Amino acid sequence: MTTSDAAPTMVDWDLAVSTAQRLAGSGPAVGAAEARAAVAELRDLAAEAEAHVHRFTALDGTGAAAPVVVVDRGNWARANAQSMQTMIAPLERKLRGEGEMSAARRAGAKLTGLQTGALLAFLSSKVLGQFDPFWSGPAGTDPSRTHGRLLLVVPNIVHLERELDVVPRDFRLWVALHEETHRVQFTAVPWLRDHLAGEIEAFVAATDVDPAAFATRLREAVRGLTEAARSGDDGASLLDLVQTPAQKVVVDRVTALMSLLEGHADVVMDGVGPDVIPTVNTIRRRFQRRRRSPQGLDRAVRRLLGLDAKMRQYRDGAAFVNKVVERVGMHGFNRVWESADALPTKDEIADPIAWVRRMNGASPVTTTS
């Protein structure tokens, strides 16, 4: 992944990848035979999970391709650098249009590459799996047929199943169910990827490229985070605090969408799990205990990056999905995938019945169908 001098970038992506791969570490000690077996089993379980997700959700994701890729930490970092480069491209185009790109590049593409690499290294040791909706396949692939790829990070899965002392196959299927739900969301709902890309474009359009204005927001953000740390308040993340008011509107929409996607995946995982994973209750209990208790530097970094907000997305989104399904059944809930206008707002995530009324008129009777 090389960056061209003809197209200056804000980040030295090659440096970001090499830094992440150097800092990430290889994960737990795993023999060659065990590693091959884990990779093969994860691929098989991802395929098995697809059928379970389809049966539970009635979503058909077979109309578009999204391969399953089992990776190590370094290759996860490389894949995410590629995705980040895609997502940041609209901002770079705007900066070039505003005449800011050359200054931004001179000011520190390499420094930003180092910082991005350090971030990717941190995340690469935490993530178990991820659906990348913006990957469109290798050269020559029909982009209309490829709607992303599913990444499963084998060293982190092996590390956590050992730490939690759970049955490996059960844990791997449990992880696969969550991530496969994301794959099905984007393959069964073809407009979803373009919608998310459009939200990124809207965020960029609302970006203030004035360095002085951004520096002022950054100083205010740092002061706010410092005061929150002193008071013991959770406060907002750095990413929350440096947004412009117009960007906050976009972020509210994206937050609602991500809450829906994450909560839906958690509901599917919990709904399918008892039928196909004998030890699912033990896995869920131990995993939730670990999810709630990051310590030290880990907690500080999570807070700074807004990763604690992602934990709330799982909880709030799952509550929305469960309440809607309780009132109108899975068929009624699946109206959420009809169009971008059918997506819940941030307020509706917190008030599921408001979404039910908007989509169905008067509040319907409870149904379990």
C-alpha positions in Angstrom: 0.0 0.0 0.0 2.1 2.9 -1.3 1.1 6.5 -1.3 1.8 8.5 -4.5 3.6 11.9 -4.6 1.0 12.9 -7.2 -1.7 12.5 -4.6 -0.4 13.8 -1.3 -2.1 12.3 1.8 -2.4 13.4 5.4 -1.1 10.0 6.6 1.9 7.9 5.6 -0.1 4.7 5.3 2.9 2.5 4.7 4.5 3.8 7.9 1.2 3.3 9.7 1.1 -0.4 8.7 4.7 -1.1 9.5 4.4 0.6 12.9 1.3 -1.3 13.7 2.8 -4.6 12.7 6.0 -3.9 14.8 4.0 -2.9 17.9 1.1 -5.3 17.8 2.9 -8.5 18.8 1.9 -11.9 17.6 -0.4 -12.9 20.4 -0.4 -16.2 22.4 2.0 -19.0 21.7 0.2 -21.3 19.3 1.9 -24.3 17.6 1.7 -24.5 13.9 -0.7 -27.5 13.9 -3.0 -25.8 16.4 -2.9 -22.5 14.4 -3.9 -24.3 11.2 -6.7 -26.1 13.0 -8.0 -22.9 14.5 -8.0 -21.1 11.2 -9.8 -24.0 9.5 -12.4 -24.3 12.2 -13.1 -20.5 12.2 -13.8 -20.7 8.5 -16.1 -23.6 8.9 -17.9 -22.0 11.8 -18.4 -18.7 9.9 -20.1 -20.7 7.2 -22.3 -22.5 9.8 -23.2 -19.2 11.4 -24.6 -17.9 8.1 -27.4 -20.5 8.1 -28.2 -19.8 11.8 -28.4 -16.0 11.2 -30.6 -16.5 8.1 -33.0 -18.7 10.0 -33.3 -16.4 13.0 -33.5 -13.0 11.1 -35.1 -14.0 7.8 -32.4 -11.9 6.1 -30.9 -13.4 2.9 -27.3 -12.4 2.4 -26.6 -14.7 -0.5 -27.2 -12.0 -3.2 -23.8 -10.4 -2.7 -20.3 -11.7 -2.0 -18.4 -10.9 1.2 -15.6 -13.3 1.9 -14.5 -14.5 5.3 -10.8 -13.9 6.0 -9.0 -15.3 9.0 -6.1 -13.0 9.9 -3.3 -12.4 12.4 -2.9 -9.0 14.1 -0.6 -7.6 11.5 -2.9 -8.4 8.6 -5.9 -7.0 10.5 -3.9 -3.7 10.9 -3.1 -3.7 7.1 -6.8 -4.3 6.3 -8.0 -1.5 8.5 -5.4 0.9 7.2 -6.8 0.3 3.8 -10.3 0.9 5.1 -9.2 4.1 6.9 -7.5 5.3 3.8 -10.8 4.8 1.9 -12.8 6.6 4.6 -10.4 9.6 4.9 -10.2 10.1 1.1 -13.2 12.5 1.0 -11.5 14.7 3.6 -8.3 14.7 1.6 -10.1 15.7 -1.5 -11.7 18.6 0.4 -8.4 19.7 1.8 -6.9 19.7 -1.7 -9.8 21.7 -2.9 -9.3 24.2 -0.1 -5.5 24.4 -0.7 -4.7 22.9 2.6 -3.4 19.5 1.6 0.3 20.5 0.9 0.5 22.2 4.2 -1.1 19.3 6.0 1.3 16.9 4.3 4.4 19.0 5.2 3.2 19.3 8.8 3.4 15.7 9.5 2.1 12.8 7.3 4.9 10.7 8.8 4.0 11.7 12.4 0.4 11.0 11.7 1.4 7.7 10.2 3.2 6.8 13.4 0.2 7.8 15.5 -2.2 5.9 13.3 0.1 2.8 13.5 0.1 3.0 17.3 -3.7 3.2 17.3 -4.0 0.2 14.9 -1.5 -1.8 17.1 -3.6 -1.2 20.2 -6.9 -2.1 18.5 -5.3 -5.1 16.7 -4.7 -6.8 20.1 -8.4 -6.2 21.2 -10.7 -7.0 18.3 -12.0 -10.5 17.8 -13.7 -9.9 14.5 -14.9 -7.2 12.2 -17.0 -6.7 9.1 -15.3 -4.2 6.7 -18.1 -2.9 4.5 -15.9 -0.7 2.3 -13.7 -3.5 0.9 -14.7 -4.0 -2.7 -12.5 -6.9 -3.7 -9.2 -7.3 -5.6 -8.6 -5.6 -9.0 -11.1 -6.9 -11.6 -13.8 -7.7 -9.1 -17.3 -6.4 -9.8 -17.9 -3.8 -7.0 -21.7 -4.2 -7.3 -21.3 -7.9 -6.3 -18.8 -7.5 -3.4 -20.1 -5.8 -0.3 -17.2 -6.0 2.1 -15.3 -8.8 3.9 -15.5 -10.4 7.3 -12.2 -10.5 9.3 -11.7 -12.9 12.2 -8.6 -12.3 14.2 -7.4 -15.8 15.2 -4.7 -14.9 17.8 -7.1 -12.7 19.8 -9.9 -15.3 19.7 -7.5 -18.0 21.0 -6.1 -15.6 23.6 -9.6 -14.7 25.0 -11.0 -18.3 25.0 -8.0 -19.3 27.1 -8.3 -16.3 29.4 -12.1 -16.9 29.9 -11.4 -20.7 30.2 -14.3 -21.6 27.9 -14.8 -24.4 25.3 -12.9 -23.2 22.2 -15.4 -24.4 19.6 -18.4 -22.9 21.4 -16.6 -19.6 21.8 -15.5 -19.5 18.2 -19.1 -20.1 17.0 -20.4 -17.5 19.4 -17.9 -14.9 18.0 -18.8 -16.0 14.4 -22.5 -15.5 15.0 -22.0 -11.9 16.0 -19.7 -11.1 13.1 -21.7 -13.1 10.5 -24.7 -11.0 11.5 -22.9 -7.9 10.4 -21.9 -9.6 7.1 -25.6 -10.5 6.5 -26.7 -7.0 7.3 -24.7 -5.5 4.6 -25.1 -8.2 2.0 -28.9 -8.6 2.5 -29.4 -4.8 2.5 -27.4 -3.5 -0.5 -28.1 0.2 0.1 -26.6 0.1 3.6 -23.0 0.5 2.5 -23.7 3.4 0.2 -25.7 5.0 3.0 -22.8 4.7 5.4 -20.4 6.1 2.8 -22.8 9.0 2.3 -22.8 9.8 6.0 -19.0 9.9 5.9 -19.2 12.3 3.0 -21.7 14.5 5.0 -19.3 14.5 8.0 -16.5 15.6 5.8 -18.6 18.3 4.1 -19.2 19.7 7.6 -15.5 19.7 8.5 -14.0 23.1 9.3 -10.7 23.1 7.5 -9.5 26.3 9.2 -6.5 25.1 11.3 -7.1 27.8 13.9 -10.7 26.8 14.5 -9.7 23.1 14.8 -6.9 24.0 17.2 -9.3 25.9 19.4 -11.7 22.9 19.5 -8.8 20.6 20.3 -7.7 22.8 23.2 -11.2 22.9 24.5 -11.5 19.1 24.1 -8.3 18.5 26.0 -9.4 20.8 28.8 -12.8 19.0 29.0 -11.2 15.6 29.2 -8.8 16.8 31.9 -11.6 18.2 34.0 -13.7 15.0 33.5 -10.7 12.9 34.6 -10.2 15.0 37.7 -13.9 14.7 38.6 -14.2 11.0 37.9 -16.9 11.7 35.3 -16.9 9.5 32.2 -17.4 12.6 30.0 -17.1 12.6 26.2 -14.4 11.2 24.1 -11.8 13.3 22.2 -13.6 12.4 19.0 -16.9 13.8 20.4 -15.3 17.0 21.6 -13.5 18.1 18.4 -16.6 17.9 16.2 -18.4 20.9 14.8 -22.1 21.4 15.6 -23.0 20.3 12.0 -20.8 17.2 12.4 -22.6 16.3 15.6 -25.9 16.0 13.7 -24.2 13.5 11.4 -22.6 11.7 14.3 -26.0 11.3 16.0 -27.4 9.6 12.9 -24.3 7.3 12.6 -24.5 6.5 16.3 -28.1 5.4 15.9 -27.2 3.2 12.9 -24.2 1.6 14.7 -26.3 1.0 17.8 -28.9 -0.7 15.6 -26.3 -2.9 13.8 -24.4 -3.8 17.0 -27.5 -4.4 19.0 -29.0 -6.5 16.3 -25.9 -8.7 16.2 -26.0 -9.2 20.0 -29.7 -10.1 19.8 -29.0 -12.7 17.1 -26.1 -14.1 19.0 -28.2 -14.5 22.2 -31.2 -15.8 20.2 -29.3 -18.4 18.3 -26.8 -19.3 20.9 -28.8 -21.5 23.3 -29.8 -23.8 20.5 -26.4 -24.4 19.0 -23.8 -23.5 21.7 -24.1 -25.7 24.8 -22.0 -23.4 27.0 -23.3 -20.1 25.8 -24.5 -18.9 29.2 -21.0 -19.4 30.7 -19.4 -17.6 27.7 -21.8 -14.7 27.9 -21.4 -14.3 31.7 -17.6 -14.3 31.6 -17.3 -12.2 28.5 -19.6 -9.5 29.9 -17.7 -9.4 33.2 -14.5 -8.8 31.2 -16.1 -6.2 28.9 -17.2 -4.2 31.9 -13.8 -4.1 33.6 -10.9 -2.6 31.5 -8.1 -1.3 33.8 -5.3 1.2 33.7 -4.0 2.4 30.4 -6.5 0.2 28.5 -9.4 2.1 30.2 -7.8 5.5 29.5 -7.3 4.7 25.8 -10.8 3.3 25.4 -12.2 6.4 26.9 -10.1 8.7 24.8 -11.1 7.0 21.6 -14.8 6.7 22.5 -14.7 2.9 22.7 -16.7 2.9 25.9 -19.5 4.4 23.8 -19.4 1.3 21.6 -20.2 -0.8 24.7 -23.3 1.4 25.2 -24.2 0.8 21.5 -24.4 -3.0 22.2 -26.7 -2.5 25.2 -28.9 0.3 23.8 -29.2 -1.3 20.4 -30.1 -4.7 21.8 -32.8 -3.1 24.0 -34.3 -1.4 20.9 -34.3 -4.6 18.8 -35.8 -6.7 21.6 -38.5 -4.2 22.3 -39.5 -3.8 18.7 -39.5 -7.6 18.1 -41.6 -8.0 21.2 -44.2 -5.6 19.8 -44.3 -6.3 16.1 -42.3 -9.6 15.6 -39.2 -10.1 13.5 -41.1 -9.4 10.3 -42.2 -6.0 11.7 -38.7 -5.3 12.9 -37.2 -6.0 9.5 -39.0 -3.0 8.1 -35.9 -1.2 9.5 -34.0 -2.4 6.4 -36.5 -1.0 3.9 -34.7 2.3 3.4 -32.5 5.0 5.1 -35.8 6.7 6.1 -36.8 3.6 8.0 -33.7 3.6 10.2 -34.3 4.6 13.8 -33.1 8.0 15.0 -30.9 8.3 18.1 -34.0 9.3 20.1 -35.9 6.3 18.8 -33.1 4.0 19.8 -33.8 5.1 23.3 -37.6 5.0 22.7 -38.3 2.0 20.5 -42.1 2.4 20.7 -41.7 5.8 19.0 -40.1 4.0 16.0 -42.9 1.4 16.0 -45.5 4.2 15.9 -43.7 6.0 13.1 -43.5 2.9 11.0 -46.8 1.3 11.9 -49.2 4.0 13.0 -51.0 3.2 16.2 -49.0 1.0 18.6 -49.8 -2.6 17.6 -50.6 -5.5 19.9 -47.8 -7.6 21.3 -46.8 -10.6 19.1 -44.1 -13.2 19.3 -44.2 -14.1 15.6 
